Amino acid sequence: MTIKVAIIGSGPSGFYTADSLLKSGQDVEVDIIDRLPTPFGLIRGGVAPDHQKTKKVARAYEKTALNEKVQYFGNVDVGTNVTIEELRKTHDAVVLAVGAPTDRKLGIPGDDKIGVFGSADFVGWYNGHPDFTNLDPNLDVSSVAIVGVGNVAIDAARVLVKTPAEMAETDIAEHASVAVQKSPLTDVYMFGRRGPIEAKFTNVELREMGKLENCLPVIDPNQLPESVTGDWSERDQRLKERNLATMREFLEVEPTNKGKKVHFKFFANPVEVLGDEKVEGLKVEKTLVEGGRAIGTGEFYTIDCGLVVAAIGYYSIPIEGVPFDLNNGIVIHDDGRVEDGVYAVGWIKRGPTGVIGTNKPDGEIAAKQILEDINSSTKAGRNELNSLLAERNVRIVNYEDWQKIEKAEVAAAIGQAPRKKFVNIQDMLAVLD
Ligand SMILES: Cc1cc2nc3c(=O)[nH]c(=O)nc-3n(C[C@H](O)[C@H](O)[C@H](O)COP(=O)(O)OP(=O)(O)OC[C@H]3O[C@@H](n4cnc5c(N)ncnc54)[C@H](O)[C@@H]3O)c2cc1C
């Protein structure tokens, strides 16, 4: 008896679930469905284009995708091409692995002005995600404000200030590469409501900012405390001490010939985006941190900027027919179990936190639960899904198709770049016609 599982989403959490199901040694048939022709979720569309080593994790997912028990259904949007209800009829288990594709909003006056972007859109744009190809942020500006002091904020800042030589071995989308290279940008401001201790950077990402060819990290030494105080776990204490030491090292970076600056502005709460229709600046309130919380001081300052990127967190979209917790932006579940035969993994389960590997235990838990809960199968699985999609003329992109698309991207690569990404779905499908 083969247990038929449909996994919606081909990001890390989807692939770790498939892998755990295969490793169980049980008789399973796993269909991985993604709305994009391209697999791997944020590995392709989120992880920074200059962090190619991180993206290599997809090689392990490829092994899973090529397993004979697995079928990739790319270019199939669940909700449009097929519904969850239908998948519950065709498969014994449905796993929600759809991630958290939208941004938390700034929620301050002026955040609807032209030139304010969420990081999901902005990162998607420079990574060639088809949803954001036409975003067209105006980089003909001398300064940019990034709200947030986590790794996504630092990724966006780094991509904006690296030199063409530093970006040569990346797969940044061509439209973004052209816009960044043409940009007269000199200053990027990163704002954190709380202090350097509370910032969420990991140390590798932070350290990189001190080693850039043409960019100087700037920190007000008065904002750096003598030591890490607060109630942290031993591990966090160590990480924070490392970050503090790195920020101290920034004070020593030789500024000679550096044309750009990234300013780390801590104790700074953006309160208003300034300008008429378009962004012209950001008004910020100075803060104090008390009991781990940022408290406004009533003292304000403004910086001029032509673009604002809000990197303050991601948010999942409610899924039709599935109970959703609007406050936390996740599905309602009991350790991953959502409803009979429906499971959640990754960011839709836990919220948008953690690194790629954090999704692995989710996959293991879901696989275990599926195999515990389901011990007989009456469902037709893949065959019925194929018929349903054929009736609807859905152009399924299977894994071999994706490999052809990838081959075409690699063949089109310029210089040392690993690939030249297709940035819209028609161009990807044209490779297959
Ligand atoms: C900008 C950014 C940079 C990051 N950089 C790093 C890094 O350097 N290192 C690191 O360890 N972690 C990094 N992370 C974190 C890591 O990417 C996440 O932990 C991980 O991708 C979450 O996996 P997921 O499977 O839950 O979601 P996702 O990776 O988002 O995958 C969800 C998938 O579901 C698909 N999908 C969504 N809706 C539907 C639908 N209706 N029908 C069909 N398919 C659908 C999407 O197309 C997508 O492929 C980064 C995250 C971001 C946002």
PDBQT file of the ligand as one rigid body, heavy atoms in Angstrom, charges set to zero:
ROOT
HETATM    1  C1  LIG A 501      15.882  37.356   2.075  1.00  0.00    +0.000 C 
HETATM    2  C2  LIG A 501      16.183  36.076   2.788  1.00  0.00    +0.000 A 
HETATM    3  C3  LIG A 501      17.483  35.621   2.837  1.00  0.00    +0.000 A 
HETATM    4  C4  LIG A 501      17.772  34.430   3.520  1.00  0.00    +0.000 A 
HETATM    5  N1  LIG A 501      19.063  34.018   3.566  1.00  0.00    +0.000 NA
HETATM    6  C5  LIG A 501      19.380  32.902   4.243  1.00  0.00    +0.000 A 
HETATM    7  C6  LIG A 501      20.720  32.458   4.305  1.00  0.00    +0.000 A 
HETATM    8  O1  LIG A 501      21.645  33.088   3.744  1.00  0.00    +0.000 OA
HETATM    9  N2  LIG A 501      20.993  31.329   5.017  1.00  0.00    +0.000 N 
HETATM   10  C7  LIG A 501      20.000  30.617   5.645  1.00  0.00    +0.000 A 
HETATM   11  O2  LIG A 501      20.287  29.585   6.273  1.00  0.00    +0.000 OA
HETATM   12  N3  LIG A 501      18.703  31.011   5.589  1.00  0.00    +0.000 NA
HETATM   13  C8  LIG A 501      18.367  32.128   4.895  1.00  0.00    +0.000 A 
HETATM   14  N4  LIG A 501      17.071  32.533   4.846  1.00  0.00    +0.000 N 
HETATM   15  C9  LIG A 501      16.026  31.702   5.508  1.00  0.00    +0.000 C 
HETATM   16  C10 LIG A 501      15.527  30.530   4.613  1.00  0.00    +0.000 C 
HETATM   17  O3  LIG A 501      15.437  30.981   3.299  1.00  0.00    +0.000 OA
HETATM   18  C11 LIG A 501      14.184  30.029   5.142  1.00  0.00    +0.000 C 
HETATM   19  O4  LIG A 501      14.414  29.454   6.433  1.00  0.00    +0.000 OA
HETATM   20  C12 LIG A 501      13.538  28.956   4.273  1.00  0.00    +0.000 C 
HETATM   21  O5  LIG A 501      13.561  29.278   2.912  1.00  0.00    +0.000 OA
HETATM   22  C13 LIG A 501      12.073  28.721   4.689  1.00  0.00    +0.000 C 
HETATM   23  O6  LIG A 501      11.626  27.607   3.990  1.00  0.00    +0.000 OA
HETATM   24  P1  LIG A 501      10.101  27.322   3.623  1.00  0.00    +0.000 P 
HETATM   25  O7  LIG A 501      10.117  26.032   2.893  1.00  0.00    +0.000 OA
HETATM   26  O8  LIG A 501       9.254  27.444   4.817  1.00  0.00    +0.000 OA
HETATM   27  O9  LIG A 501       9.647  28.520   2.644  1.00  0.00    +0.000 OA
HETATM   28  P2  LIG A 501      10.131  28.994   1.206  1.00  0.00    +0.000 P 
HETATM   29  O10 LIG A 501      11.581  28.822   1.018  1.00  0.00    +0.000 OA
HETATM   30  O11 LIG A 501       9.581  30.353   1.055  1.00  0.00    +0.000 OA
HETATM   31  O12 LIG A 501       9.380  28.027   0.176  1.00  0.00    +0.000 OA
HETATM   32  C14 LIG A 501       7.986  28.119  -0.051  1.00  0.00    +0.000 C 
HETATM   33  C15 LIG A 501       7.671  27.607  -1.447  1.00  0.00    +0.000 C 
HETATM   34  O13 LIG A 501       6.246  27.477  -1.563  1.00  0.00    +0.000 OA
HETATM   35  C16 LIG A 501       5.842  27.885  -2.852  1.00  0.00    +0.000 C 
HETATM   36  N5  LIG A 501       4.433  28.277  -2.783  1.00  0.00    +0.000 N 
HETATM   37  C17 LIG A 501       3.907  29.294  -2.067  1.00  0.00    +0.000 A 
HETATM   38  N6  LIG A 501       2.574  29.361  -2.261  1.00  0.00    +0.000 NA
HETATM   39  C18 LIG A 501       2.254  28.346  -3.111  1.00  0.00    +0.000 A 
HETATM   40  C19 LIG A 501       1.038  27.918  -3.707  1.00  0.00    +0.000 A 
HETATM   41  N7  LIG A 501      -0.143  28.512  -3.457  1.00  0.00    +0.000 N 
HETATM   42  N8  LIG A 501       1.070  26.873  -4.555  1.00  0.00    +0.000 NA
HETATM   43  C20 LIG A 501       2.245  26.228  -4.819  1.00  0.00    +0.000 A 
HETATM   44  N9  LIG A 501       3.432  26.624  -4.289  1.00  0.00    +0.000 NA
HETATM   45  C21 LIG A 501       3.431  27.664  -3.440  1.00  0.00    +0.000 A 
HETATM   46  C22 LIG A 501       6.781  29.051  -3.166  1.00  0.00    +0.000 C 
HETATM   47  O14 LIG A 501       6.855  29.319  -4.555  1.00  0.00    +0.000 OA
HETATM   48  C23 LIG A 501       8.098  28.545  -2.570  1.00  0.00    +0.000 C 
HETATM   49  O15 LIG A 501       8.843  27.838  -3.534  1.00  0.00    +0.000 OA
HETATM   50  C24 LIG A 501      16.742  33.709   4.165  1.00  0.00    +0.000 A 
HETATM   51  C25 LIG A 501      15.431  34.179   4.112  1.00  0.00    +0.000 A 
HETATM   52  C26 LIG A 501      15.154  35.349   3.431  1.00  0.00    +0.000 A 
HETATM   53  C27 LIG A 501      13.748  35.845   3.383  1.00  0.00    +0.000 C 
ENDROOT
TORSDOF 0
